[in-house]
Amino acid sequence: MLHGCKQTAENFAAGTRMNVHAERHSCLVAYPAQSSAANGSKCWNWFDPQHQTRGNGEASLIAGITQKVVEDFTVDPRRIYVAGLSAGGAAAAIMGTAYPDLYAGVGVHSGLACGAADDVPSAFTAMRLGEPSCAGATSPRPRLTIPTIVFHGDRDRTVNPRNGEQVLAQAGAGRELERIVERGQVPGGHAYTRTRYTERNGGVMLESWTVHGAGHAWSGGNPAGSYTDPYGPDAGREMLRFFLEHPHTKGPALRW
């Protein structure tokens, strides 16, 4: 679980309630923490090319933390996932692109696609407008389609919701997928649109939740953490549900 800017790992854990959800399914959760020395706002440096590829920078460190957890605990190597919020969501998209042999699924909340920016100015442009070219971003290794779930508020003024669409486009590039759209309402909270992208055999490869009226915040989160919106569908619960529906199909995670 990769936190957003101006957050700590502890704050992120409280806000997402992911520990509570994970406990119900006997899952482990790791919360890597960005240091202020690496980024003054404690953002993951998703916009810097040296952190966007396999074996380099923060991507390598996050993968190493993941592998360490696998080695130290009893972990099913087919069920390793990565998710994040905002800058952490962008970092999660990078991890799925750079390490598709390690992660079986990706969750991106209010984030951006891998390769959406290559410096600070382009990062702010992508956050404000979305970056059309990012769907063609590449990694040093042949890309695999990795199951991906996206949450985004349609009133997000920090990261344009178009970025969520681009995460889906990148994740499903080259696949013929059908869409199943359903709409719902959280009692006393936000309405939402849930879209599932399925293969011909009915398997869901991608899932998108657009939370109507929500801004830049973790949907269904606990106000004890920062950047949370308690009135939306529970992103933590839905992400974990989606993840557990998608074990890795390529065999055990590989070393690099």
C-alpha positions in Angstrom: 0.0 0.0 0.0 1.6 3.2 -1.2 0.6 6.4 0.5 0.0 9.8 -1.1 1.8 13.1 -0.7 1.9 14.6 2.8 0.9 11.3 4.3 2.6 8.8 6.5 2.3 5.0 6.3 0.5 5.0 9.7 -1.9 7.8 8.5 -2.6 5.9 5.3 -3.3 2.7 7.1 -5.8 4.4 9.4 -7.5 6.2 6.5 -7.9 3.2 4.2 -8.7 0.7 6.9 -6.8 -1.8 4.8 -5.5 -3.6 7.9 -9.1 -4.3 9.0 -10.1 -5.7 5.6 -6.8 -7.7 5.3 -7.4 -9.3 8.7 -10.7 -10.8 7.6 -8.9 -12.6 4.7 -5.6 -13.5 6.5 -3.6 -11.1 4.3 -0.4 -9.2 5.1 -0.1 -5.5 4.3 3.2 -3.7 3.9 3.3 0.2 4.0 6.5 1.5 2.5 7.1 5.0 3.6 8.6 7.8 1.5 11.1 10.0 3.3 11.1 13.8 3.2 14.8 13.6 2.1 13.7 11.9 -1.1 10.8 14.3 -1.6 9.9 17.3 0.5 6.2 16.5 0.4 6.8 12.7 0.9 5.5 12.0 -2.6 6.7 9.0 -4.5 8.7 10.4 -7.4 6.4 8.8 -10.1 7.1 11.6 -12.5 10.9 11.0 -12.7 12.1 8.5 -15.3 14.7 7.1 -13.0 11.9 5.7 -10.8 9.6 4.5 -13.6 11.4 1.3 -14.8 12.3 -2.1 -13.5 15.5 -2.4 -11.5 15.8 1.3 -10.9 15.1 3.9 -8.2 12.0 3.7 -6.1 10.4 1.0 -8.2 13.3 -1.3 -7.3 13.1 -0.4 -3.6 9.3 -1.1 -3.5 9.8 -4.4 -5.3 12.6 -5.3 -2.9 10.3 -4.6 0.1 7.7 -6.8 -1.5 10.1 -9.7 -2.0 11.4 -9.3 1.6 7.9 -9.8 2.9 7.4 -12.8 0.7 10.7 -14.3 2.0 10.0 -13.6 5.7 6.4 -14.7 5.9 4.2 -17.5 4.6 2.9 -15.8 1.4 1.3 -17.3 -1.6 3.4 -16.0 -4.4 0.4 -16.0 -6.8 -1.4 -13.5 -4.6 0.8 -10.4 -4.3 -0.8 -7.0 -5.1 0.0 -3.3 -5.0 -2.2 -0.3 -4.6 -1.9 3.4 -3.8 -3.5 6.8 -3.6 -2.6 9.8 -5.7 1.2 9.8 -6.0 1.1 6.3 -4.5 -1.5 5.3 -7.1 0.8 6.5 -9.8 3.6 4.5 -8.2 1.4 1.4 -8.1 0.7 1.8 -11.8 4.5 1.9 -12.4 5.0 -1.3 -10.3 2.4 -3.2 -12.3 4.0 -2.2 -15.6 7.6 -2.8 -14.4 7.0 -6.0 -12.4 4.1 -7.9 -13.9 5.7 -11.2 -12.9 5.7 -10.1 -9.3 2.3 -8.5 -8.8 -1.0 -10.3 -9.7 -3.1 -7.1 -9.6 -2.9 -3.3 -9.2 -5.2 -0.8 -7.5 -5.0 2.9 -8.5 -7.0 5.4 -6.5 -6.9 9.0 -7.8 -3.6 8.3 -9.6 -2.0 8.4 -13.0 -0.7 5.9 -15.6 2.9 4.8 -15.9 4.8 7.3 -18.0 2.3 10.1 -17.6 5.1 12.6 -16.9 8.9 12.8 -17.1 9.6 15.9 -14.9 7.9 18.2 -12.4 6.3 20.6 -15.0 4.8 17.7 -17.0 3.6 16.1 -13.8 1.5 19.2 -13.0 0.2 19.2 -16.6 -0.8 15.6 -16.4 -2.5 16.0 -13.1 -4.4 19.0 -14.4 -5.3 17.7 -17.8 -4.3 14.1 -18.2 -1.6 13.0 -20.7 -2.8 11.4 -23.9 0.5 9.8 -24.8 0.8 7.9 -21.5 -1.2 5.0 -22.8 1.7 4.1 -25.0 4.2 4.1 -22.2 6.6 1.1 -22.3 8.7 -0.9 -19.9 12.1 -2.6 -20.6 10.4 -6.0 -20.7 7.4 -7.2 -22.8 4.2 -6.0 -21.2 1.6 -8.4 -19.7 -1.9 -7.4 -19.1 -2.3 -7.2 -15.3 -5.8 -7.0 -13.6 -6.4 -3.4 -12.5 -9.0 -1.7 -10.4 -9.4 2.1 -10.5 -11.2 4.5 -8.1 -11.6 8.2 -8.9 -13.8 11.0 -7.8 -15.5 12.9 -10.6 -14.9 16.2 -8.8 -11.2 15.6 -8.2 -9.5 18.9 -8.7 -6.0 17.6 -7.9 -5.7 14.8 -10.3 -8.0 15.0 -13.3 -10.4 12.0 -13.5 -9.2 11.6 -17.1 -6.1 10.0 -15.6 -8.1 7.1 -14.2 -9.4 6.4 -17.7 -5.8 6.4 -19.0 -4.7 4.0 -16.3 -7.4 1.6 -17.6 -6.4 2.2 -21.2 -2.8 1.4 -20.4 -3.7 -1.7 -18.4 -6.0 -3.1 -21.1 -3.9 -2.1 -24.2 -4.2 -4.7 -26.9 -7.1 -6.6 -25.4 -10.7 -6.8 -26.7 -12.8 -6.2 -23.6 -16.6 -5.7 -23.2 -18.0 -3.3 -20.7 -20.6 -3.9 -18.1 -21.9 -0.8 -16.4 -23.9 -0.6 -13.2 -24.9 2.4 -11.1 -25.4 2.5 -7.3 -25.8 4.7 -4.3 -24.2 4.5 -0.9 -27.0 5.0 1.7 -26.6 8.5 2.9 -23.5 9.0 0.7 -22.3 9.3 -2.9 -23.7 7.8 -6.0 -21.2 5.8 -8.1 -20.8 4.1 -11.5 -19.0 0.8 -11.6 -17.7 -0.5 -14.9 -16.3 -4.0 -15.4 -14.2 -4.8 -18.5 -14.6 -8.5 -19.3 -13.0 -10.9 -21.7 -15.0 -13.2 -23.9 -14.9 -15.9 -21.3 -16.6 -13.6 -18.8 -13.4 -13.0 -16.8 -13.1 -9.4 -15.4 -9.7 -7.9 -16.3 -10.4 -4.3 -15.3 -12.8 -2.6 -13.0 -13.5 1.1 -12.6 -15.4 3.0 -9.9 -16.3 6.6 -10.6 -17.5 8.2 -7.4 -19.9 11.0 -8.1 -19.4 14.2 -6.1 -16.1 13.0 -4.6 -12.9 14.9 -4.7 -9.3 13.9 -4.1 -9.8 11.4 -1.3 -9.8 7.7 -0.5 -13.4 6.6 -1.1 -15.1 5.1 2.0 -12.1 6.0 4.1 -11.9 6.6 7.8 -11.7 10.3 8.8 -9.0 9.3 11.3 -6.6 9.4 8.3 -6.0 12.2 5.8 -7.5 12.6 2.3 -10.5 10.4 3.0 -14.2 10.6 2.0 -16.4 8.4 4.3 -19.4 8.9 2.0 -18.2 6.8 -0.9 -18.1 3.1 -1.6 -15.3 1.4 0.4 -12.3 1.4 -1.9 -10.2 -0.8 0.4 -12.8 -3.5 0.6 -13.5 -3.5 -3.1 -9.8 -3.5 -4.0 -9.1 -6.4 -1.8 -12.2 -8.3 -3.1 -11.0 -7.6 -6.7 -7.4 -8.7 -5.9 -8.5 -12.0 -4.3 -10.5 -12.8 -7.4 -7.3 -12.6 -9.5 -4.4 -14.9 -8.5 -1.4 -14.7 -10.7 -1.8 -16.8 -13.9 1.9 -16.8 -14.8 3.2 -18.9 -12.0 5.2 -17.9 -8.9 6.8 -14.4 -8.7 10.2 -14.3 -10.3 13.4 -12.8 -9.1 15.0 -10.1 -11.1 
